Amino acid sequence: MAEVVRMPKLSDTMTDGVIAKWHKKVGDKVKSGELLADIETDKATMEFESFQDGVLLHIGVQEKQAVPVDSIIAILGKEGEDISGLLNGSSGGKAEEKKQDNKTQDSSVNVKQETKKQEDTKSTSAALPSTIQVVRMPKLSDTMTDGVVAKWHKKVGDKVKSGDLLADIETDKATMEFESFQDGVLMHIGVDEGKSVPVDSVLAILGKGDENMKDVLANVNSSPAKAETKASTSSATENKNDNLNGSVNSPTTAKAESNTTTTSEGGRIKASPLAKALAKEKGIDLSKVKGSADNGRITKADVESYKGGGSDAGNGKASSVQLGTESFTDEPVSQMRKTIARRLLESTNGAPSFVLNIEVDMDNAIAARNAINAIPDTKVSFNDLVIKACAAALRKHPKVNTSWLGDKIRSYSHIHIGVAVAVDDGLLVPVVRFADQKSLSQISGEVKDLGKRAKDKKLQPSDWEGNTFTVSNLGMFGIESFTSIINSPESCILSVGAIRQVPVVKNNMVVPGNTMMLTLACDHRTVDGATGAAFLQTLKAFIENPVTILV
């Protein structure tokens, strides 16, 4: 009997996910344990494996599309199985979902199903044959509301095995591999690459390979889960209409497309993001470019080799900007940027904050760092020293190491310090755990590793969750002082400026000195002015005399 594959919830902050890459396509046979897709959440990319055998009958979300947790991303079943009932009922039948839960909840990917959604769709799930499996956009974090299918690794008509990679899913912060949960044939791909859809949107349908997809899609469109997805975002609605009003993705039509056209259903140009960007830069009309990839998809190489023969690209007029001509470029908001905007707005509006500043003499810290770095195979930064000093100061001022939880204030006995890291798409805050118990060299090595993995989008949920205090450093950019927004629900965030050479007074004499500005933003609900000031004084003392951290 066909089984529905939904977007899993892979962290406590995940609300939606993006299929970064499909490793299976409709029609492919899938075996349990095979890689279905790469799933990108708000902070990381993870491989998603199938938990059962079958044929990929349906893909509900295209690569690069974002959909909420619990969205149907695929359907696995027997080849030729009718999945119209599953699509019509969102595959949310209570009995069927319980079977899916038994196969997935004990796995590394925690697929959470909602009881209400199961009950709402119970009556309609029977309409789909047992060979059909609806695959929906999984929920990969509690901050995830939608996802983008970055890339499909399977096409309509392909056989899918359980564990095969179906697609890559991009969320607001990362790209993840998404795997099939069962064997089957990829009968339908519901979301094009690069499109964003809500969690629970239909990504694909798996079946035997001979199902009537028009009936299947009609049933899916009328299901309760589909209605919920449609109401959540306009982009999902547009995608569903395209799915039903355009041609049906089947092995036959997919083959025809690859031979005759470079556009997908509804007249949309099928091109990779790099190809689109390059075509825009060169002023090339993609409708005139013949794609060489699967189903006529246009690649970067196709654009580079395109010769317009009198077109805009040939004469270069479209790519040039005339003097005095106004122009602008609109770029879709990435999943990471959406999450940053939402969380910072919540923090700004929700936390009554105040700011404290203090200037620190860095002469001793500079000397201490030089001495430490003279040790072979050892290299620490000033930021490493600040993190260690913060951990020691937090131990002496536990009221700063707290969170506001509405009806209570939580005080943490452990000290986990988040370190803000700038990445291409925005900002991540990986965590140095038990920072007060680690040496400077341990902190330095861990920060370097976390920073590299953050930039490579290789962080896992455990790498960014649980921080109790955050340090943000812009000193390397020459910023002398700045104020950060509190990383809710933490009570404080420390902003570290650049080290400056300035005249200072020592022993009643003006001499050259090195100073650094520290700015502490505090949530007044948990930290009062005197508490924050005392913390800064202790922190200043530790940094100005690093040896005291060891006492």
C-alpha positions as CSV (number, residue, x, y, z in Angstrom):
1,M,0.0,0.0,0.0
2,A,1.2,3.5,-0.9
3,E,2.8,5.6,1.9
4,V,3.0,9.3,2.2
5,V,6.4,10.9,2.9
6,R,6.2,14.2,4.8
7,M,8.6,17.0,5.6
8,P,10.2,15.9,8.9
9,K,10.8,18.2,11.8
10,L,14.6,18.0,12.3
11,S,15.1,20.5,15.1
12,D,13.1,22.4,17.7
13,T,13.3,25.6,15.7
14,M,12.2,24.1,12.4
15,T,8.9,25.1,10.9
16,D,9.6,24.5,7.2
17,G,12.2,23.0,4.9
18,V,13.6,23.2,1.4
19,I,14.3,20.2,-0.8
20,A,17.8,21.1,-1.8
21,K,18.1,18.1,-4.1
22,W,16.0,15.1,-5.0
23,H,18.1,11.9,-5.4
24,K,15.1,10.0,-6.8
25,K,12.6,10.9,-9.5
26,V,9.0,9.8,-10.2
27,G,9.0,6.2,-11.4
28,D,12.2,5.2,-9.6
29,K,12.3,2.2,-7.3
30,V,13.2,3.1,-3.7
31,K,14.6,0.8,-1.0
32,S,14.5,1.3,2.7
33,G,17.7,3.2,3.7
34,E,18.3,4.8,0.3
35,L,18.9,8.5,0.1
36,L,15.7,10.3,-1.0
37,A,16.7,13.9,-0.8
38,D,18.8,16.6,0.8
39,I,16.7,18.7,3.1
40,E,17.8,22.2,4.0
41,T,16.4,23.7,7.2
42,D,16.9,27.2,8.6
43,K,20.4,26.3,9.6
44,A,21.7,23.1,8.0
45,T,21.5,20.6,5.2
46,M,20.7,17.0,6.1
47,E,20.3,13.8,4.1
48,F,16.8,12.3,4.2
49,E,16.5,8.6,3.8
50,S,13.6,6.3,2.9
51,F,12.2,4.1,5.6
52,Q,10.5,1.6,3.3
53,D,10.6,0.0,-0.2
54,G,8.5,1.2,-3.1
55,V,8.2,3.2,-6.3
56,L,8.3,6.9,-6.1
57,L,4.9,7.7,-7.5
58,H,4.7,11.4,-6.7
59,I,7.0,14.3,-5.8
60,G,5.1,17.0,-4.2
61,V,7.8,19.7,-3.9
62,Q,10.3,20.7,-6.4
63,E,14.0,21.4,-5.7
64,K,14.6,24.8,-4.1
65,Q,11.0,25.1,-2.9
66,A,10.3,25.7,0.8
67,V,7.3,24.0,2.5
68,P,6.2,23.7,6.1
69,V,6.9,20.7,8.4
70,D,4.5,17.9,7.8
71,S,3.9,18.8,4.1
72,I,3.6,15.8,1.8
73,I,6.8,15.7,-0.2
74,A,6.4,12.3,-1.9
75,I,4.3,9.2,-2.2
76,L,5.8,5.7,-2.3
77,G,3.9,2.6,-3.4
78,K,3.8,-0.2,-5.9
79,E,4.3,0.5,-9.6
80,G,1.0,1.3,-11.2
81,E,-0.7,1.9,-8.0
82,D,-3.5,4.5,-8.0
83,I,-2.6,7.4,-5.6
84,S,-5.6,9.6,-6.4
85,G,-7.1,8.8,-3.0
86,L,-3.9,9.8,-1.1
87,L,-3.6,13.0,-3.0
88,N,-7.3,13.7,-2.5
89,G,-6.9,13.0,1.2
90,S,-3.4,14.4,1.7
91,S,-2.6,10.9,2.8
92,G,-3.6,11.9,6.2
93,G,-5.7,8.9,7.0
94,K,-5.3,8.1,10.7
95,A,-4.5,4.4,10.2
96,E,-2.1,5.1,7.4
97,E,-0.3,7.9,9.2
98,K,0.1,5.6,12.2
99,K,1.8,3.1,9.9
100,Q,4.1,5.8,8.6
101,D,4.8,7.0,12.2
102,N,5.8,3.5,13.3
103,K,8.4,3.5,10.5
104,T,9.8,7.0,10.9
105,Q,9.6,8.2,14.5
106,D,12.3,5.8,15.7
107,S,14.6,7.0,12.9
108,S,17.2,9.8,13.0
109,V,14.7,12.0,11.2
110,N,11.8,12.8,13.6
111,V,8.7,13.0,11.4
112,K,5.9,14.5,13.6
113,Q,2.3,14.2,12.5
114,E,-0.5,16.3,13.7
115,T,-3.5,14.4,15.1
116,K,-6.0,16.9,13.8
117,K,-4.6,16.7,10.3
118,Q,-4.8,12.9,10.5
119,E,-8.5,13.0,11.5
120,D,-9.5,15.6,8.9
121,T,-8.2,13.5,6.0
122,K,-9.2,10.1,7.2
123,S,-12.3,9.9,5.0
124,T,-10.5,10.9,1.8
125,S,-7.3,8.8,2.0
126,A,-9.2,5.6,0.9
127,A,-9.7,7.2,-2.6
128,L,-6.0,6.7,-3.5
129,P,-4.8,3.2,-4.5
130,S,-2.3,1.4,-2.3
131,T,0.5,1.8,-4.8
132,I,0.4,5.6,-4.6
133,Q,2.7,7.6,-2.2
134,V,2.3,11.3,-1.8
135,V,5.6,13.1,-0.9
136,R,5.2,16.5,0.8
137,M,7.5,19.2,1.9
138,P,8.8,18.1,5.3
139,K,9.2,20.5,8.3
140,L,12.9,20.5,9.2
141,S,12.9,23.1,12.0
142,D,10.4,24.9,14.2
143,T,11.2,28.1,12.4
144,M,10.5,26.6,9.0
145,T,7.3,27.6,7.3
146,D,8.2,27.0,3.7
147,G,10.9,25.5,1.6
148,V,12.5,25.6,-1.8
149,V,13.4,22.6,-4.0
150,A,17.0,23.5,-4.9
151,K,17.4,20.6,-7.3
152,W,15.5,17.4,-8.3
153,H,17.8,14.4,-8.6
154,K,15.0,12.3,-10.1
155,K,12.7,13.1,-13.0
156,V,9.2,11.9,-13.9
157,G,9.3,8.3,-15.0
158,D,12.4,7.4,-13.0
159,K,12.4,4.4,-10.7
160,V,13.0,5.3,-7.0
161,K,14.3,3.0,-4.3
162,S,13.9,3.6,-0.6
163,G,16.9,5.7,0.5
164,D,17.5,7.1,-3.0
165,L,18.2,10.9,-3.1
166,L,15.1,12.6,-4.5
167,A,16.0,16.3,-4.2
168,D,17.9,19.0,-2.4
169,I,15.6,21.2,-0.1
170,E,16.6,24.7,0.8
171,T,15.2,26.4,3.9
172,D,16.0,29.8,5.3
173,K,19.4,28.7,6.5
174,A,20.6,25.6,4.9
175,T,20.3,23.0,2.1
176,M,19.5,19.4,2.9
177,E,19.4,16.1,1.0
178,F,15.9,14.5,0.8
179,E,15.6,10.8,0.5
180,S,12.8,8.5,-0.5
181,F,11.2,6.4,2.1
182,Q,10.1,3.6,-0.3
183,D,10.5,2.1,-3.8
184,G,8.4,3.3,-6.7
185,V,8.2,5.2,-9.9
186,L,8.2,9.0,-9.8
187,M,4.9,9.8,-11.4
188,H,4.6,13.5,-10.6
189,I,6.8,16.4,-9.5
190,G,4.6,19.1,-7.9
191,V,7.1,21.9,-7.4
192,D,9.7,23.2,-9.9
193,E,13.3,23.8,-8.9
194,G,13.8,27.2,-7.3
195,K,10.2,27.7,-6.2
196,S,9.1,28.2,-2.6
197,V,6.2,26.3,-1.2
198,P,4.8,25.9,2.4
199,V,5.6,22.9,4.5
200,D,3.2,20.1,3.7
201,S,2.8,21.1,0.1
202,V,2.8,18.2,-2.4
203,L,6.3,17.7,-3.8
204,A,5.9,14.5,-5.7
205,I,3.9,11.4,-6.2
206,L,5.3,7.9,-6.4
207,G,3.4,4.9,-7.9
208,K,3.7,1.9,-10.1
209,G,4.0,4.0,-13.2
210,D,0.7,3.6,-14.9
211,E,-1.7,5.6,-12.7
212,N,-4.0,8.2,-14.0
213,M,-2.3,11.3,-12.7
214,K,-5.0,13.7,-13.7
215,D,-7.4,12.0,-11.3
216,V,-4.7,11.7,-8.7
217,L,-3.9,15.4,-8.8
218,A,-7.6,16.4,-8.8
219,N,-8.0,14.4,-5.6
220,V,-4.9,15.9,-4.0
221,N,-6.2,19.4,-4.8
222,S,-9.4,18.9,-3.0
223,S,-7.8,17.5,0.2
224,P,-7.9,19.3,3.6
225,A,-4.1,19.4,3.8
226,K,-4.0,20.9,0.3
227,A,-6.4,23.5,1.4
228,E,-4.3,24.4,4.4
229,T,-1.3,24.8,2.3
230,K,-3.1,26.9,-0.2
231,A,-4.3,29.3,2.5
232,S,-0.8,29.7,4.0
233,T,1.0,31.3,1.1
234,S,0.2,32.7,-2.3
235,S,3.2,31.0,-3.9
236,A,1.9,27.6,-2.9
237,T,-1.5,28.5,-4.5
238,E,0.2,29.5,-7.7
239,N,2.2,26.2,-7.8
240,K,-0.9,24.1,-7.2
241,N,-2.8,25.8,-10.0
242,D,0.1,25.2,-12.3
243,N,0.2,21.5,-11.3
244,L,-3.5,21.0,-12.1
245,N,-4.0,23.3,-15.1
246,G,-0.8,22.5,-16.8
247,S,0.3,19.2,-18.3
248,V,0.6,16.2,-16.0
249,N,4.2,15.0,-15.3
250,S,4.3,11.4,-16.4
251,P,7.1,9.2,-17.9
252,T,5.7,9.9,-21.3
253,T,5.3,13.6,-21.1
254,A,8.7,14.0,-19.4
255,K,10.3,12.3,-22.4
256,A,8.5,14.5,-24.8
257,E,9.5,17.6,-23.0
258,S,13.1,16.8,-23.1
259,N,13.0,16.5,-26.8
260,T,10.8,19.4,-27.8
261,T,10.9,22.3,-25.4
262,T,12.8,24.2,-22.9
263,T,9.8,25.3,-20.8
264,S,7.9,23.5,-18.2
265,E,4.2,23.3,-17.5
266,G,2.3,26.6,-17.9
267,G,5.1,28.1,-20.2
268,R,7.6,28.6,-17.4
269,I,11.3,28.6,-18.4
270,K,13.1,25.6,-16.9
271,A,16.6,26.9,-16.1
272,S,19.1,26.6,-13.2
273,P,19.5,29.6,-10.9
274,L,23.0,30.1,-12.2
275,A,21.7,30.0,-15.8
276,K,19.0,32.6,-15.0
277,A,21.5,34.9,-13.2
278,L,24.0,34.6,-16.1
279,A,21.3,35.2,-18.7
280,K,20.1,38.3,-16.9
281,E,23.6,39.6,-16.7
282,K,24.2,39.1,-20.4
283,G,20.7,40.2,-21.4
284,I,19.8,36.9,-23.0
285,D,16.2,35.8,-23.5
286,L,16.0,32.3,-22.0
287,S,13.1,31.4,-24.2
288,K,15.5,31.4,-27.2
289,V,18.0,29.2,-25.5
290,K,17.9,25.4,-26.0
291,G,18.4,23.4,-22.8
292,S,20.7,20.4,-22.8
293,A,19.8,19.0,-19.4
294,D,16.9,16.7,-18.4
295,N,13.6,17.7,-19.8
296,G,15.2,20.6,-21.7
297,R,16.4,22.4,-18.6
298,I,18.7,25.2,-19.3
299,T,22.1,25.2,-17.6
300,K,24.9,27.7,-17.2
301,A,26.8,26.1,-20.0
302,D,23.8,26.5,-22.4
303,V,23.8,30.2,-21.7
304,E,27.5,30.6,-22.0
305,S,27.5,28.8,-25.4
306,Y,24.4,30.6,-26.7
307,K,24.9,32.8,-29.7
308,G,22.0,35.2,-30.2
309,G,22.5,35.9,-33.9
310,G,21.2,39.5,-33.7
311,S,19.5,39.0,-30.4
312,D,19.9,41.3,-27.4
313,A,22.7,39.0,-26.1
314,G,24.5,39.3,-29.5
315,N,24.7,43.1,-29.6
316,G,25.1,43.5,-25.8
317,K,22.5,46.2,-25.6
318,A,20.4,44.5,-22.9
319,S,23.3,44.1,-20.6
320,S,24.4,47.7,-20.8
321,V,23.0,50.5,-18.7
322,Q,22.7,53.8,-20.5
323,L,23.9,57.0,-18.7
324,G,21.0,58.5,-16.8
325,T,18.9,55.3,-17.0
326,E,17.2,54.2,-13.8
327,S,17.4,50.5,-13.0
328,F,17.1,48.1,-10.1
329,T,17.1,44.4,-9.3
330,D,14.6,42.5,-7.2
331,E,15.9,39.4,-5.5
332,P,13.7,36.8,-3.8
333,V,14.1,36.8,0.0
334,S,16.0,33.8,1.1
335,Q,14.8,31.5,3.8
336,M,17.6,32.5,6.1
337,R,16.9,36.2,5.6
338,K,13.2,35.6,6.3
339,T,14.0,33.9,9.6
340,I,16.5,36.7,10.6
341,A,13.9,39.3,9.9
342,R,11.2,37.5,11.9
343,R,13.3,36.7,14.9
344,L,15.0,40.1,15.2
345,L,11.6,41.9,14.8
346,E,10.2,39.7,17.6
347,S,13.2,40.5,19.8
348,T,13.1,44.2,19.1
349,N,9.3,44.5,19.7
350,G,9.2,42.0,22.6
351,A,12.3,42.8,24.8
352,P,12.6,46.2,26.6
353,S,16.3,46.6,26.3
354,F,19.0,49.0,27.4
355,V,22.6,49.4,26.5
356,L,25.8,49.7,28.5
357,N,29.3,50.7,27.2
358,I,32.7,50.2,28.7
359,E,36.3,50.9,27.4
360,V,38.9,48.2,28.0
361,D,42.7,48.6,28.1
362,M,44.1,45.9,25.8
363,D,47.8,46.3,26.4
364,N,48.0,43.2,28.7
365,A,45.7,41.2,26.5
366,I,47.9,41.9,23.4
367,A,51.0,40.8,25.3
368,A,49.2,37.7,26.6
369,R,48.0,36.7,23.1
370,N,51.5,37.2,21.6
371,A,52.9,34.9,24.3
372,I,50.3,32.3,23.8
373,N,50.7,32.3,20.0
374,A,54.4,31.9,20.3
375,I,53.7,28.3,21.5
376,P,54.0,25.9,18.5
377,D,50.8,24.9,16.8
378,T,48.8,27.4,18.9
379,K,46.9,30.4,17.6
380,V,44.2,32.2,19.5
381,S,42.3,35.4,18.5
382,F,41.2,38.3,20.7
383,N,37.6,37.1,20.2
384,D,38.6,33.7,21.7
385,L,40.0,35.6,24.7
386,V,36.7,37.6,25.0
387,I,34.6,34.4,24.9
388,K,36.7,32.8,27.7
389,A,36.5,36.0,29.7
390,C,32.7,36.2,29.2
391,A,32.3,32.6,30.4
392,A,34.3,33.4,33.6
393,A,32.3,36.6,34.2
394,L,29.0,34.8,33.7
395,R,30.0,32.3,36.4
396,K,30.4,35.2,38.8
397,H,27.1,36.9,37.6
398,P,24.5,34.2,37.1
399,K,21.7,36.7,36.7
400,V,23.1,37.6,33.3
401,N,23.0,33.9,32.3
402,T,19.2,33.8,32.2
403,S,16.1,33.7,29.9
404,W,12.7,35.4,30.2
405,L,10.0,32.8,29.8
406,G,6.9,34.9,30.4
407,D,5.8,33.6,33.8
408,K,9.2,32.6,35.0
409,I,12.9,33.5,34.7
410,R,15.2,30.6,33.9
411,S,18.7,30.6,35.3
412,Y,21.2,28.3,33.6
413,S,23.8,26.4,35.6
414,H,25.7,25.7,32.4
415,I,27.4,28.4,30.2
416,H,26.9,28.0,26.4
417,I,28.1,31.0,24.4
418,G,26.8,31.7,20.9
419,V,29.3,33.2,18.5
420,A,27.8,35.3,15.6
421,V,29.1,34.2,12.2
422,A,28.5,36.1,9.0
423,V,27.7,33.8,6.0
424,D,26.7,34.6,2.4
425,D,23.0,34.6,3.1
426,G,22.9,36.2,6.5
427,L,23.9,35.3,10.0
428,L,24.3,32.1,12.1
429,V,25.1,31.7,15.8
430,P,26.8,28.4,16.5
431,V,27.4,27.5,20.1
432,V,30.5,26.9,22.2
433,R,29.2,24.6,24.9
434,F,30.5,24.7,28.5
435,A,32.8,27.5,27.5
436,D,33.8,28.1,31.1
437,Q,35.2,24.6,31.3
438,K,37.4,24.9,28.2
439,S,40.8,26.2,27.6
440,L,41.6,29.1,25.3
441,S,43.1,26.7,22.7
442,Q,40.0,24.5,22.9
443,I,37.7,27.5,22.4
444,S,39.8,28.7,19.5
445,G,39.7,25.4,17.7
446,E,36.0,25.0,18.2
447,V,35.2,28.5,17.0
448,K,37.3,27.9,13.9
449,D,35.5,24.6,13.2
450,L,32.0,26.0,13.8
451,G,32.7,29.0,11.6
452,K,33.9,26.9,8.7
453,R,31.0,24.6,8.9
454,A,28.6,27.5,9.2
455,K,29.9,29.0,5.9
456,D,29.8,25.6,4.3
457,K,26.2,25.1,5.5
458,K,27.3,21.9,7.3
459,L,26.0,22.8,10.8
460,Q,23.7,20.4,12.5
461,P,20.8,21.5,14.9
462,S,22.9,20.6,17.9
463,D,25.5,23.2,16.8
464,W,23.2,26.2,17.0
465,E,20.8,25.4,19.7
466,G,20.9,26.1,23.5
467,N,23.2,29.2,23.8
468,T,22.7,31.2,27.0
469,F,24.8,34.3,26.0
470,T,26.0,35.6,22.6
471,V,29.1,37.4,21.5
472,S,29.1,39.5,18.2
473,N,32.4,40.9,17.0
474,L,32.8,43.4,14.1
475,G,36.2,44.7,15.2
476,M,37.9,42.9,12.3
477,F,36.0,45.3,10.0
478,G,37.3,48.4,11.8
479,I,34.0,49.0,13.6
480,E,34.8,50.8,16.9
481,S,31.5,50.3,18.6
482,F,28.0,49.0,17.8
483,T,24.9,47.7,19.4
484,S,23.6,44.2,18.7
485,I,20.0,43.0,18.9
486,I,19.4,40.5,21.7
487,N,19.2,36.9,20.6
488,S,15.9,36.0,22.2
489,P,15.3,34.4,24.7
490,E,18.7,35.2,26.0
491,S,19.1,38.1,28.4
492,C,22.2,39.8,27.0
493,I,24.4,40.1,23.9
494,L,27.9,41.5,23.9
495,S,29.2,43.6,21.0
496,V,32.9,43.7,20.5
497,G,34.6,46.6,18.7
498,A,38.0,47.1,17.1
499,I,41.2,47.7,19.1
500,R,42.3,51.3,18.7
501,Q,45.6,53.0,19.3
502,V,44.7,56.1,21.3
503,P,46.4,58.4,23.9
504,V,45.7,57.2,27.4
505,V,46.7,58.4,30.9
506,K,48.9,56.1,32.9
507,N,50.7,57.2,36.1
508,N,49.6,60.8,35.5
509,M,51.2,60.8,32.0
510,V,49.7,60.7,28.5
511,V,51.1,57.7,26.7
512,P,50.1,55.6,23.6
513,G,47.7,52.9,24.5
514,N,45.4,50.2,23.0
515,T,41.7,50.2,23.9
516,M,38.6,48.3,22.8
517,M,34.9,49.2,23.3
518,L,32.5,46.6,24.6
519,T,28.7,47.2,24.4
520,L,26.3,45.1,26.4
521,A,22.6,45.0,25.3
522,C,20.4,43.8,28.2
523,D,16.8,42.6,28.5
524,H,15.4,44.8,31.3
525,R,12.9,42.1,32.3
526,T,15.7,39.9,33.6
527,V,18.8,42.1,34.0
528,D,18.8,45.5,35.7
529,G,21.3,48.3,35.1
530,A,23.4,47.6,38.1
531,T,23.5,43.9,37.3
532,G,24.7,44.6,33.7
533,A,27.2,47.2,34.9
534,A,28.7,44.7,37.5
535,F,29.0,42.1,34.8
536,L,30.9,44.5,32.5
537,Q,33.2,45.6,35.3
538,T,34.2,41.9,35.9
539,L,34.5,41.2,32.2
540,K,36.8,44.3,31.9
541,A,39.0,43.1,34.7
542,F,39.4,39.6,33.2
543,I,40.3,41.0,29.7
544,E,42.7,43.6,31.1
545,N,44.4,40.9,33.2
546,P,44.0,37.6,31.4
547,V,45.9,35.7,34.0
548,T,43.1,36.3,36.5
549,I,40.8,34.1,34.4
550,L,42.8,31.1,35.5
551,V,42.5,31.9,39.2
